[in-house]
Amino acid sequence: MQVEPRAAWFPRGTRTSIELSGQRDWTCLLGAITEDGERFFSRFNEYVTAEHAKHFILAL
């Protein structure tokens, strides 16, 4: 599948960068939606590992 950008805030053919100061917080999410529309999410404050995924799947 090819994607054609239609609008952007930077000039075509350039590589953009934004200077940031300080540290930004981050989080990891795993989520699932059932065929009935029920939603389940797990939030992690560390990198998601296979062990996290295992517990997430078993919690479903």
CHARMM-style PDB file with segment names, atoms N, HN, CA, C and O in Angstrom:
ATOM      1  N   MET     1       0.838  -1.165   0.000  1.00  0.00      PROA
ATOM      2  CA  MET     1       0.000   0.000   0.000  1.00  0.00      PROA
ATOM      3  C   MET     1       0.891   1.238   0.000  1.00  0.00      PROA
ATOM      4  O   MET     1       1.839   1.317   0.781  1.00  0.00      PROA
ATOM      5  N   GLN     2       0.602   2.184  -0.850  1.00  0.00      PROA
ATOM      6  HN  GLN     2      -0.168   2.120  -1.485  1.00  0.00      PROA
ATOM      7  CA  GLN     2       1.344   3.435  -0.893  1.00  0.00      PROA
ATOM      8  C   GLN     2       0.489   4.543  -0.290  1.00  0.00      PROA
ATOM      9  O   GLN     2      -0.730   4.579  -0.456  1.00  0.00      PROA
ATOM     10  N   VAL     3       1.153   5.426   0.401  1.00  0.00      PROA
ATOM     11  HN  VAL     3       2.144   5.396   0.536  1.00  0.00      PROA
ATOM     12  CA  VAL     3       0.468   6.555   1.024  1.00  0.00      PROA
ATOM     13  C   VAL     3       0.990   7.827   0.399  1.00  0.00      PROA
ATOM     14  O   VAL     3       2.201   8.016   0.283  1.00  0.00      PROA
ATOM     15  N   GLU     4       0.098   8.690   0.001  1.00  0.00      PROA
ATOM     16  HN  GLU     4      -0.886   8.537   0.096  1.00  0.00      PROA
ATOM     17  CA  GLU     4       0.480   9.976  -0.556  1.00  0.00      PROA
ATOM     18  C   GLU     4       0.146  11.067   0.440  1.00  0.00      PROA
ATOM     19  O   GLU     4      -1.028  11.299   0.726  1.00  0.00      PROA
ATOM     20  N   PRO     5       1.173  11.755   0.988  1.00  0.00      PROA
ATOM     21  CA  PRO     5       0.862  12.856   1.906  1.00  0.00      PROA
ATOM     22  C   PRO     5       0.138  13.969   1.173  1.00  0.00      PROA
ATOM     23  O   PRO     5       0.523  14.348   0.067  1.00  0.00      PROA
ATOM     24  N   ARG     6      -0.895  14.485   1.782  1.00  0.00      PROA
ATOM     25  HN  ARG     6      -1.208  14.177   2.681  1.00  0.00      PROA
ATOM     26  CA  ARG     6      -1.676  15.552   1.145  1.00  0.00      PROA
ATOM     27  C   ARG     6      -1.364  16.918   1.730  1.00  0.00      PROA
ATOM     28  O   ARG     6      -1.447  17.928   1.031  1.00  0.00      PROA
ATOM     29  N   ALA     7      -1.002  16.955   3.012  1.00  0.00      PROA
ATOM     30  HN  ALA     7      -0.934  16.135   3.580  1.00  0.00      PROA
ATOM     31  CA  ALA     7      -0.683  18.238   3.636  1.00  0.00      PROA
ATOM     32  C   ALA     7       0.346  17.990   4.728  1.00  0.00      PROA
ATOM     33  O   ALA     7       0.320  16.960   5.402  1.00  0.00      PROA
ATOM     34  N   ALA     8       1.245  18.942   4.893  1.00  0.00      PROA
ATOM     35  HN  ALA     8       1.266  19.778   4.345  1.00  0.00      PROA
ATOM     36  CA  ALA     8       2.251  18.834   5.937  1.00  0.00      PROA
ATOM     37  C   ALA     8       2.696  20.229   6.342  1.00  0.00      PROA
ATOM     38  O   ALA     8       2.516  21.186   5.588  1.00  0.00      PROA
ATOM     39  N   TRP     9       3.267  20.344   7.513  1.00  0.00      PROA
ATOM     40  HN  TRP     9       3.413  19.567   8.125  1.00  0.00      PROA
ATOM     41  CA  TRP     9       3.721  21.639   7.993  1.00  0.00      PROA
ATOM     42  C   TRP     9       5.188  21.886   7.682  1.00  0.00      PROA
ATOM     43  O   TRP     9       5.719  22.929   8.063  1.00  0.00      PROA
ATOM     44  N   PHE    10       5.861  20.967   7.006  1.00  0.00      PROA
ATOM     45  HN  PHE    10       5.430  20.120   6.696  1.00  0.00      PROA
ATOM     46  CA  PHE    10       7.273  21.115   6.697  1.00  0.00      PROA
ATOM     47  C   PHE    10       7.470  21.036   5.182  1.00  0.00      PROA
ATOM     48  O   PHE    10       6.650  20.440   4.483  1.00  0.00      PROA
ATOM     49  N   PRO    11       8.546  21.630   4.674  1.00  0.00      PROA
ATOM     50  CA  PRO    11       8.786  21.605   3.230  1.00  0.00      PROA
ATOM     51  C   PRO    11       9.060  20.189   2.724  1.00  0.00      PROA
ATOM     52  O   PRO    11       9.760  19.414   3.376  1.00  0.00      PROA
ATOM     53  N   ARG    12       8.514  19.866   1.578  1.00  0.00      PROA
ATOM     54  HN  ARG    12       7.946  20.496   1.049  1.00  0.00      PROA
ATOM     55  CA  ARG    12       8.715  18.548   0.969  1.00  0.00      PROA
ATOM     56  C   ARG    12      10.207  18.307   0.727  1.00  0.00      PROA
ATOM     57  O   ARG    12      10.934  19.197   0.284  1.00  0.00      PROA
ATOM     58  N   GLY    13      10.643  17.083   1.030  1.00  0.00      PROA
ATOM     59  HN  GLY    13      10.053  16.360   1.390  1.00  0.00      PROA
ATOM     60  CA  GLY    13      12.039  16.727   0.806  1.00  0.00      PROA
ATOM     61  C   GLY    13      12.974  17.099   1.942  1.00  0.00      PROA
ATOM     62  O   GLY    13      14.180  16.879   1.830  1.00  0.00      PROA
ATOM     63  N   THR    14      12.460  17.654   3.031  1.00  0.00      PROA
ATOM     64  HN  THR    14      11.481  17.832   3.122  1.00  0.00      PROA
ATOM     65  CA  THR    14      13.310  18.003   4.166  1.00  0.00      PROA
ATOM     66  C   THR    14      13.045  17.050   5.317  1.00  0.00      PROA
ATOM     67  O   THR    14      11.994  16.413   5.388  1.00  0.00      PROA
ATOM     68  N   ARG    15      14.006  16.963   6.208  1.00  0.00      PROA
ATOM     69  HN  ARG    15      14.860  17.480   6.151  1.00  0.00      PROA
ATOM     70  CA  ARG    15      13.850  16.133   7.406  1.00  0.00      PROA
ATOM     71  C   ARG    15      13.696  17.087   8.583  1.00  0.00      PROA
ATOM     72  O   ARG    15      14.585  17.894   8.853  1.00  0.00      PROA
ATOM     73  N   THR    16      12.598  16.998   9.265  1.00  0.00      PROA
ATOM     74  HN  THR    16      11.876  16.343   9.046  1.00  0.00      PROA
ATOM     75  CA  THR    16      12.301  17.956  10.325  1.00  0.00      PROA
ATOM     76  C   THR    16      12.806  17.460  11.675  1.00  0.00      PROA
ATOM     77  O   THR    16      12.954  16.258  11.898  1.00  0.00      PROA
ATOM     78  N   SER    17      13.060  18.393  12.552  1.00  0.00      PROA
ATOM     79  HN  SER    17      12.939  19.369  12.371  1.00  0.00      PROA
ATOM     80  CA  SER    17      13.411  18.066  13.933  1.00  0.00      PROA
ATOM     81  C   SER    17      12.903  19.198  14.819  1.00  0.00      PROA
ATOM     82  O   SER    17      12.814  20.352  14.401  1.00  0.00      PROA
ATOM     83  N   ILE    18      12.581  18.840  16.029  1.00  0.00      PROA
ATOM     84  HN  ILE    18      12.653  17.902  16.369  1.00  0.00      PROA
ATOM     85  CA  ILE    18      12.069  19.813  16.987  1.00  0.00      PROA
ATOM     86  C   ILE    18      12.927  19.700  18.241  1.00  0.00      PROA
ATOM     87  O   ILE    18      13.093  18.610  18.789  1.00  0.00      PROA
ATOM     88  N   GLU    19      13.472  20.825  18.693  1.00  0.00      PROA
ATOM     89  HN  GLU    19      13.337  21.710  18.248  1.00  0.00      PROA
ATOM     90  CA  GLU    19      14.261  20.811  19.911  1.00  0.00      PROA
ATOM     91  C   GLU    19      13.335  20.758  21.115  1.00  0.00      PROA
ATOM     92  O   GLU    19      12.355  21.499  21.197  1.00  0.00      PROA
ATOM     93  N   LEU    20      13.657  19.880  22.040  1.00  0.00      PROA
ATOM     94  HN  LEU    20      14.453  19.278  21.973  1.00  0.00      PROA
ATOM     95  CA  LEU    20      12.872  19.739  23.254  1.00  0.00      PROA
ATOM     96  C   LEU    20      13.771  19.990  24.450  1.00  0.00      PROA
ATOM     97  O   LEU    20      14.963  19.683  24.420  1.00  0.00      PROA
ATOM     98  N   SER    21      13.199  20.544  25.490  1.00  0.00      PROA
ATOM     99  HN  SER    21      12.231  20.794  25.514  1.00  0.00      PROA
ATOM    100  CA  SER    21      13.970  20.734  26.714  1.00  0.00      PROA
ATOM    101  C   SER    21      13.333  19.908  27.816  1.00  0.00      PROA
ATOM    102  O   SER    21      12.111  19.775  27.882  1.00  0.00      PROA
ATOM    103  N   GLY    22      14.157  19.364  28.666  1.00  0.00      PROA
ATOM    104  HN  GLY    22      15.150  19.472  28.612  1.00  0.00      PROA
ATOM    105  CA  GLY    22      13.644  18.568  29.764  1.00  0.00      PROA
ATOM    106  C   GLY    22      13.295  17.160  29.329  1.00  0.00      PROA
ATOM    107  O   GLY    22      13.526  16.771  28.184  1.00  0.00      PROA
ATOM    108  N   GLN    23      12.747  16.419  30.238  1.00  0.00      PROA
ATOM    109  HN  GLN    23      12.559  16.735  31.168  1.00  0.00      PROA
ATOM    110  CA  GLN    23      12.390  15.027  29.978  1.00  0.00      PROA
ATOM    111  C   GLN    23      10.873  14.909  29.896  1.00  0.00      PROA
ATOM    112  O   GLN    23      10.143  15.530  30.668  1.00  0.00      PROA
ATOM    113  N   ARG    24      10.420  14.105  28.952  1.00  0.00      PROA
ATOM    114  HN  ARG    24      11.013  13.600  28.325  1.00  0.00      PROA
ATOM    115  CA  ARG    24       8.983  13.868  28.826  1.00  0.00      PROA
ATOM    116  C   ARG    24       8.652  12.502  29.401  1.00  0.00      PROA
ATOM    117  O   ARG    24       9.399  11.540  29.225  1.00  0.00      PROA
ATOM    118  N   ASP    25       7.526  12.430  30.087  1.00  0.00      PROA
ATOM    119  HN  ASP    25       6.918  13.211  30.230  1.00  0.00      PROA
ATOM    120  CA  ASP    25       7.062  11.146  30.594  1.00  0.00      PROA
ATOM    121  C   ASP    25       6.483  10.342  29.453  1.00  0.00      PROA
ATOM    122  O   ASP    25       6.070  10.906  28.440  1.00  0.00      PROA
ATOM    123  N   TRP    26       6.447   9.038  29.605  1.00  0.00      PROA
ATOM    124  HN  TRP    26       6.783   8.580  30.429  1.00  0.00      PROA
ATOM    125  CA  TRP    26       5.882   8.168  28.586  1.00  0.00      PROA
ATOM    126  C   TRP    26       5.175   7.018  29.274  1.00  0.00      PROA
ATOM    127  O   TRP    26       5.382   6.762  30.461  1.00  0.00      PROA
ATOM    128  N   THR    27       4.364   6.348  28.537  1.00  0.00      PROA
ATOM    129  HN  THR    27       4.197   6.556  27.573  1.00  0.00      PROA
ATOM    130  CA  THR    27       3.653   5.183  29.041  1.00  0.00      PROA
ATOM    131  C   THR    27       3.405   4.226  27.891  1.00  0.00      PROA
ATOM    132  O   THR    27       3.363   4.637  26.731  1.00  0.00      PROA
ATOM    133  N   CYS    28       3.240   2.953  28.210  1.00  0.00      PROA
ATOM    134  HN  CYS    28       3.274   2.619  29.152  1.00  0.00      PROA
ATOM    135  CA  CYS    28       2.917   1.945  27.203  1.00  0.00      PROA
ATOM    136  C   CYS    28       1.512   1.426  27.478  1.00  0.00      PROA
ATOM    137  O   CYS    28       1.132   1.222  28.631  1.00  0.00      PROA
ATOM    138  N   LEU    29       0.753   1.215  26.428  1.00  0.00      PROA
ATOM    139  HN  LEU    29       1.062   1.381  25.491  1.00  0.00      PROA
ATOM    140  CA  LEU    29      -0.606   0.698  26.552  1.00  0.00      PROA
ATOM    141  C   LEU    29      -0.764  -0.562  25.718  1.00  0.00      PROA
ATOM    142  O   LEU    29      -0.253  -0.657  24.603  1.00  0.00      PROA
ATOM    143  N   LEU    30      -1.473  -1.514  26.272  1.00  0.00      PROA
ATOM    144  HN  LEU    30      -1.889  -1.436  27.179  1.00  0.00      PROA
ATOM    145  CA  LEU    30      -1.955  -2.659  25.507  1.00  0.00      PROA
ATOM    146  C   LEU    30      -3.473  -2.591  25.585  1.00  0.00      PROA
ATOM    147  O   LEU    30      -4.028  -2.345  26.656  1.00  0.00      PROA
ATOM    148  N   GLY    31      -4.141  -2.804  24.472  1.00  0.00      PROA
ATOM    149  HN  GLY    31      -3.691  -3.003  23.602  1.00  0.00      PROA
ATOM    150  CA  GLY    31      -5.590  -2.715  24.465  1.00  0.00      PROA
ATOM    151  C   GLY    31      -6.221  -3.757  23.575  1.00  0.00      PROA
ATOM    152  O   GLY    31      -5.601  -4.266  22.642  1.00  0.00      PROA
ATOM    153  N   ALA    32      -7.463  -4.065  23.880  1.00  0.00      PROA
ATOM    154  HN  ALA    32      -7.967  -3.652  24.638  1.00  0.00      PROA
ATOM    155  CA  ALA    32      -8.217  -5.032  23.079  1.00  0.00      PROA
ATOM    156  C   ALA    32      -9.680  -4.613  23.058  1.00  0.00      PROA
ATOM    157  O   ALA    32     -10.189  -4.028  24.014  1.00  0.00      PROA
ATOM    158  N   ILE    33     -10.346  -4.923  21.948  1.00  0.00      PROA
ATOM    159  HN  ILE    33      -9.932  -5.398  21.171  1.00  0.00      PROA
ATOM    160  CA  ILE    33     -11.786  -4.664  21.794  1.00  0.00      PROA
ATOM    161  C   ILE    33     -12.430  -5.966  21.362  1.00  0.00      PROA
ATOM    162  O   ILE    33     -11.981  -6.604  20.410  1.00  0.00      PROA
ATOM    163  N   THR    34     -13.489  -6.362  22.066  1.00  0.00      PROA
ATOM    164  HN  THR    34     -13.854  -5.844  22.840  1.00  0.00      PROA
ATOM    165  CA  THR    34     -14.172  -7.607  21.733  1.00  0.00      PROA
ATOM    166  C   THR    34     -15.136  -7.381  20.580  1.00  0.00      PROA
ATOM    167  O   THR    34     -15.391  -6.242  20.188  1.00  0.00      PROA
ATOM    168  N   GLU    35     -15.665  -8.457  20.044  1.00  0.00      PROA
ATOM    169  HN  GLU    35     -15.457  -9.382  20.361  1.00  0.00      PROA
ATOM    170  CA  GLU    35     -16.662  -8.349  18.981  1.00  0.00      PROA
ATOM    171  C   GLU    35     -17.922  -7.649  19.471  1.00  0.00      PROA
ATOM    172  O   GLU    35     -18.663  -7.071  18.676  1.00  0.00      PROA
ATOM    173  N   ASP    36     -18.170  -7.700  20.793  1.00  0.00      PROA
ATOM    174  HN  ASP    36     -17.568  -8.169  21.438  1.00  0.00      PROA
ATOM    175  CA  ASP    36     -19.338  -7.043  21.385  1.00  0.00      PROA
ATOM    176  C   ASP    36     -19.084  -5.572  21.697  1.00  0.00      PROA
ATOM    177  O   ASP    36     -19.982  -4.875  22.169  1.00  0.00      PROA
ATOM    178  N   GLY    37     -17.866  -5.094  21.435  1.00  0.00      PROA
ATOM    179  HN  GLY    37     -17.137  -5.660  21.051  1.00  0.00      PROA
ATOM    180  CA  GLY    37     -17.546  -3.692  21.666  1.00  0.00      PROA
ATOM    181  C   GLY    37     -16.985  -3.398  23.048  1.00  0.00      PROA
ATOM    182  O   GLY    37     -16.736  -2.236  23.370  1.00  0.00      PROA
ATOM    183  N   GLU    38     -16.777  -4.428  23.880  1.00  0.00      PROA
ATOM    184  HN  GLU    38     -16.980  -5.371  23.618  1.00  0.00      PROA
ATOM    185  CA  GLU    38     -16.172  -4.197  25.185  1.00  0.00      PROA
ATOM    186  C   GLU    38     -14.700  -3.877  24.992  1.00  0.00      PROA
ATOM    187  O   GLU    38     -14.054  -4.414  24.092  1.00  0.00      PROA
ATOM    188  N   ARG    39     -14.167  -2.996  25.844  1.00  0.00      PROA
ATOM    189  HN  ARG    39     -14.691  -2.560  26.575  1.00  0.00      PROA
ATOM    190  CA  ARG    39     -12.779  -2.572  25.729  1.00  0.00      PROA
ATOM    191  C   ARG    39     -12.018  -2.912  27.003  1.00  0.00      PROA
ATOM    192  O   ARG    39     -12.565  -2.845  28.104  1.00  0.00      PROA
ATOM    193  N   PHE    40     -10.761  -3.273  26.842  1.00  0.00      PROA
ATOM    194  HN  PHE    40     -10.316  -3.327  25.947  1.00  0.00      PROA
ATOM    195  CA  PHE    40      -9.890  -3.575  27.971  1.00  0.00      PROA
ATOM    196  C   PHE    40      -8.510  -3.003  27.680  1.00  0.00      PROA
ATOM    197  O   PHE    40      -7.949  -3.245  26.612  1.00  0.00      PROA
ATOM    198  N   PHE    41      -7.960  -2.245  28.623  1.00  0.00      PROA
ATOM    199  HN  PHE    41      -8.416  -2.048  29.491  1.00  0.00      PROA
ATOM    200  CA  PHE    41      -6.655  -1.635  28.454  1.00  0.00      PROA
ATOM    201  C   PHE    41      -5.789  -1.913  29.673  1.00  0.00      PROA
ATOM    202  O   PHE    41      -6.288  -1.983  30.796  1.00  0.00      PROA
ATOM    203  N   SER    42      -4.500  -2.070  29.448  1.00  0.00      PROA
ATOM    204  HN  SER    42      -4.095  -2.013  28.536  1.00  0.00      PROA
ATOM    205  CA  SER    42      -3.514  -2.156  30.516  1.00  0.00      PROA
ATOM    206  C   SER    42      -2.458  -1.095  30.253  1.00  0.00      PROA
ATOM    207  O   SER    42      -1.992  -0.938  29.125  1.00  0.00      PROA
ATOM    208  N   ARG    43      -2.087  -0.375  31.289  1.00  0.00      PROA
ATOM    209  HN  ARG    43      -2.466  -0.503  32.206  1.00  0.00      PROA
ATOM    210  CA  ARG    43      -1.102   0.699  31.173  1.00  0.00      PROA
ATOM    211  C   ARG    43       0.161   0.288  31.933  1.00  0.00      PROA
ATOM    212  O   ARG    43       0.089  -0.242  33.042  1.00  0.00      PROA
ATOM    213  N   PHE    44       1.312   0.542  31.319  1.00  0.00      PROA
ATOM    214  HN  PHE    44       1.370   0.972  30.418  1.00  0.00      PROA
ATOM    215  CA  PHE    44       2.595   0.177  31.915  1.00  0.00      PROA
ATOM    216  C   PHE    44       3.514   1.392  31.926  1.00  0.00      PROA
ATOM    217  O   PHE    44       3.536   2.173  30.975  1.00  0.00      PROA
ATOM    218  N   ASN    45       4.272   1.546  33.008  1.00  0.00      PROA
ATOM    219  HN  ASN    45       4.254   0.912  33.781  1.00  0.00      PROA
ATOM    220  CA  ASN    45       5.241   2.631  33.103  1.00  0.00      PROA
ATOM    221  C   ASN    45       6.650   2.140  32.800  1.00  0.00      PROA
ATOM    222  O   ASN    45       7.630   2.773  33.193  1.00  0.00      PROA
ATOM    223  N   GLU    46       6.753   1.018  32.107  1.00  0.00      PROA
ATOM    224  HN  GLU    46       5.957   0.504  31.788  1.00  0.00      PROA
ATOM    225  CA  GLU    46       8.028   0.452  31.693  1.00  0.00      PROA
ATOM    226  C   GLU    46       7.827  -0.206  30.337  1.00  0.00      PROA
ATOM    227  O   GLU    46       6.698  -0.345  29.868  1.00  0.00      PROA
ATOM    228  N   TYR    47       8.910  -0.605  29.718  1.00  0.00      PROA
ATOM    229  HN  TYR    47       9.827  -0.492  30.099  1.00  0.00      PROA
ATOM    230  CA  TYR    47       8.788  -1.256  28.419  1.00  0.00      PROA
ATOM    231  C   TYR    47       7.981  -2.549  28.550  1.00  0.00      PROA
ATOM    232  O   TYR    47       8.152  -3.301  29.509  1.00  0.00      PROA
ATOM    233  N   VAL    48       7.112  -2.797  27.588  1.00  0.00      PROA
ATOM    234  HN  VAL    48       6.973  -2.186  26.809  1.00  0.00      PROA
ATOM    235  CA  VAL    48       6.281  -3.998  27.610  1.00  0.00      PROA
ATOM    236  C   VAL    48       7.120  -5.192  27.167  1.00  0.00      PROA
ATOM    237  O   VAL    48       7.786  -5.155  26.132  1.00  0.00      PROA
ATOM    238  N   THR    49       7.072  -6.242  27.968  1.00  0.00      PROA
ATOM    239  HN  THR    49       6.531  -6.272  28.808  1.00  0.00      PROA
ATOM    240  CA  THR    49       7.825  -7.459  27.677  1.00  0.00      PROA
ATOM    241  C   THR    49       6.848  -8.585  27.356  1.00  0.00      PROA
ATOM    242  O   THR    49       5.632  -8.409  27.432  1.00  0.00      PROA
ATOM    243  N   ALA    50       7.387  -9.727  27.001  1.00  0.00      PROA
ATOM    244  HN  ALA    50       8.374  -9.871  26.939  1.00  0.00      PROA
ATOM    245  CA  ALA    50       6.553 -10.904  26.745  1.00  0.00      PROA
ATOM    246  C   ALA    50       5.770 -11.284  27.995  1.00  0.00      PROA
ATOM    247  O   ALA    50       4.636 -11.752  27.896  1.00  0.00      PROA
ATOM    248  N   GLU    51       6.358 -11.089  29.158  1.00  0.00      PROA
ATOM    249  HN  GLU    51       7.280 -10.709  29.238  1.00  0.00      PROA
ATOM    250  CA  GLU    51       5.670 -11.400  30.412  1.00  0.00      PROA
ATOM    251  C   GLU    51       4.465 -10.482  30.616  1.00  0.00      PROA
ATOM    252  O   GLU    51       3.415 -10.937  31.070  1.00  0.00      PROA
ATOM    253  N   HSD    52       4.605  -9.196  30.285  1.00  0.00      PROA
ATOM    254  HN  HSD    52       5.458  -8.827  29.916  1.00  0.00      PROA
ATOM    255  CA  HSD    52       3.468  -8.266  30.354  1.00  0.00      PROA
ATOM    256  C   HSD    52       2.361  -8.732  29.408  1.00  0.00      PROA
ATOM    257  O   HSD    52       1.191  -8.785  29.788  1.00  0.00      PROA
ATOM    258  N   ALA    53       2.741  -9.069  28.175  1.00  0.00      PROA
ATOM    259  HN  ALA    53       3.691  -9.026  27.867  1.00  0.00      PROA
ATOM    260  CA  ALA    53       1.762  -9.504  27.183  1.00  0.00      PROA
ATOM    261  C   ALA    53       1.042 -10.758  27.650  1.00  0.00      PROA
ATOM    262  O   ALA    53      -0.166 -10.892  27.455  1.00  0.00      PROA
ATOM    263  N   LYS    54       1.772 -11.671  28.262  1.00  0.00      PROA
ATOM    264  HN  LYS    54       2.753 -11.561  28.421  1.00  0.00      PROA
ATOM    265  CA  LYS    54       1.164 -12.906  28.779  1.00  0.00      PROA
ATOM    266  C   LYS    54       0.101 -12.588  29.823  1.00  0.00      PROA
ATOM    267  O   LYS    54      -1.002 -13.130  29.759  1.00  0.00      PROA
ATOM    268  N   HSD    55       0.410 -11.726  30.778  1.00  0.00      PROA
ATOM    269  HN  HSD    55       1.306 -11.286  30.830  1.00  0.00      PROA
ATOM    270  CA  HSD    55      -0.554 -11.357  31.816  1.00  0.00      PROA
ATOM    271  C   HSD    55      -1.752 -10.619  31.217  1.00  0.00      PROA
ATOM    272  O   HSD    55      -2.885 -10.801  31.665  1.00  0.00      PROA
ATOM    273  N   PHE    56      -1.500  -9.785  30.204  1.00  0.00      PROA
ATOM    274  HN  PHE    56      -0.580  -9.638  29.840  1.00  0.00      PROA
ATOM    275  CA  PHE    56      -2.577  -9.061  29.541  1.00  0.00      PROA
ATOM    276  C   PHE    56      -3.545 -10.029  28.874  1.00  0.00      PROA
ATOM    277  O   PHE    56      -4.759  -9.906  29.034  1.00  0.00      PROA
ATOM    278  N   ILE    57      -3.012 -10.988  28.129  1.00  0.00      PROA
ATOM    279  HN  ILE    57      -2.026 -11.088  27.999  1.00  0.00      PROA
ATOM    280  CA  ILE    57      -3.858 -11.968  27.424  1.00  0.00      PROA
ATOM    281  C   ILE    57      -4.646 -12.819  28.410  1.00  0.00      PROA
ATOM    282  O   ILE    57      -5.824 -13.097  28.190  1.00  0.00      PROA
ATOM    283  N   LEU    58      -3.999 -13.232  29.496  1.00  0.00      PROA
ATOM    284  HN  LEU    58      -3.041 -13.006  29.675  1.00  0.00      PROA
ATOM    285  CA  LEU    58      -4.699 -14.043  30.495  1.00  0.00      PROA
ATOM    286  C   LEU    58      -5.787 -13.235  31.214  1.00  0.00      PROA
ATOM    287  O   LEU    58      -6.778 -13.805  31.669  1.00  0.00      PROA
ATOM    288  N   ALA    59      -5.609 -11.923  31.318  1.00  0.00      PROA
ATOM    289  HN  ALA    59      -4.804 -11.459  30.948  1.00  0.00      PROA
ATOM    290  CA  ALA    59      -6.611 -11.079  31.974  1.00  0.00      PROA
ATOM    291  C   ALA    59      -7.850 -10.884  31.112  1.00  0.00      PROA
ATOM    292  O   ALA    59      -8.915 -10.531  31.619  1.00  0.00      PROA
ATOM    293  N   LEU    60      -7.713 -11.112  29.810  1.00  0.00      PROA
ATOM    294  HN  LEU    60      -6.848 -11.398  29.398  1.00  0.00      PROA
ATOM    295  CA  LEU    60      -8.870 -10.950  28.930  1.00  0.00      PROA
ATOM    296  C   LEU    60      -9.896 -12.006  29.274  1.00  0.00      PROA
ATOM    297  OT1 LEU    60     -10.959 -12.059  28.654  1.00  0.00      PROA
TER     298      LEU     60
END
